[in-house]
Amino acid sequence: METGILTTLSEQELIDCDEGEKAATIDGFCRVRVNDELAIKRAVARQPVAVGIEVSGLDLKLTFFIVQMGIFRGKAGTRLNHQEAIIGYGIEKGVDYWLLKNS
C-alpha cells in the first residue's frame, strides 16, 4: 500500500510468519478436566476452549458440516479426529448446547 504497487502473493507467502513481527502472543493456558462440564463452562466464560470431537461416517460428516444453525443432535463419539473451539454455551428449549467454531 505504501508504494501503490500491487504485489501478487501465494497463500503460503500470506501466512508465513515473520520472526521479527509477532502476530499473537500467549501468556498462559490451563487444562480442563475431561468430561467436567462445569469446569469447561468456567473456562469458556474466560476464553475459547480447544476440544477434540469424533466426526465419523459419511452421513454424520455430511450432517455435521452442513449444519449452519440450530442444535446438532448427533451422538458423541470417543475416537477424536476433529478439532473445534468451544466459544459459548446455553440452553434452547430445554436442551443444553455448546457453541462451537469449526477449525
N, C-alpha and C positions, 0 to 999 in steps of 0.2 A: 504494500500500500504506500510505503514511503516513496518508492521510485515511480509508481504509476505503471510499472511493467507487470503484466500478468504472467506468473510462472506456473507451469503445469507440474504438479507433483503426483507421485504414485500414492496409493493408500499407505504403503509402508513408510514413505517419507513423511506423511502427515502424522503418523502415530509414533515414530521413533522418538525415544527420549533423548533430550539434550542434558548431559550430565551437569552442565553449568546452570540449568534452569530447573526449578522444582515445580512440577505440575500439581503436586499434592504432598502433604505430609501426614504421617500417622503418629499421634502422640500416645497411643496405647490401645489395648484391646483387652477383652475379657472373654473367658469361655463360659458358656451357659450349659448347665447340666442337661443331658439328653432327655427328651420327653418331659421336661419340667415346664409345663405351660405357663405357670405363674412367673417363673424366672425369665422365660422368653418374653412375656408381656412387659416385665420390668425393663428388660434390655431394649426392647423395641421402642419403649417410651423415650429412650435417650438417643438411639441411633438405629440405622438399619442393621439387621442381623442376617448373616450368611447362613443358609441352610442347604442341605442336600435332600433331594427327593427322588423317588423312583418314577420314571416315565417309561413304561414298557408296553409292548404290544401295539400293533398298528392302530386299532380302534382307540385306545387310550391316548396315543400320541396325537392323533388327529383331533380328538375331542379337546385335549388339553391345550393344544396350540391354537385352536380356533376360538376358544372361549375368550372374549374380549371384555365382557361384563358379566356380573352375576356370580353366583357361588358354584365353584366346581365341586361336584359331589363324588368324584372318583375315589376308589379305595386307596388307602395309604399303603405303600409297599415298604420293603426293608432293604431292597437292593438299590442303593443310592447310585444314580447315574446322571443326575442333572442338578445344577446349582441355581438357586434363586436367592433373592434378598427379601426378607420379611420387612415391610415398611409400615405396617399397621395391622390392626385387628378390630373386630367388632362383633355385633350380633345383629342379624337381619331376620325378622320374622321367627325369632326363637332359635335360629341356627348360628352357632359360633363360627367365625371365619377368620382366616389370616389374609391380609392383603399382601400379595407377592408382586415383585418386579422381576420379570424374566431376565436372565443374564444374557 
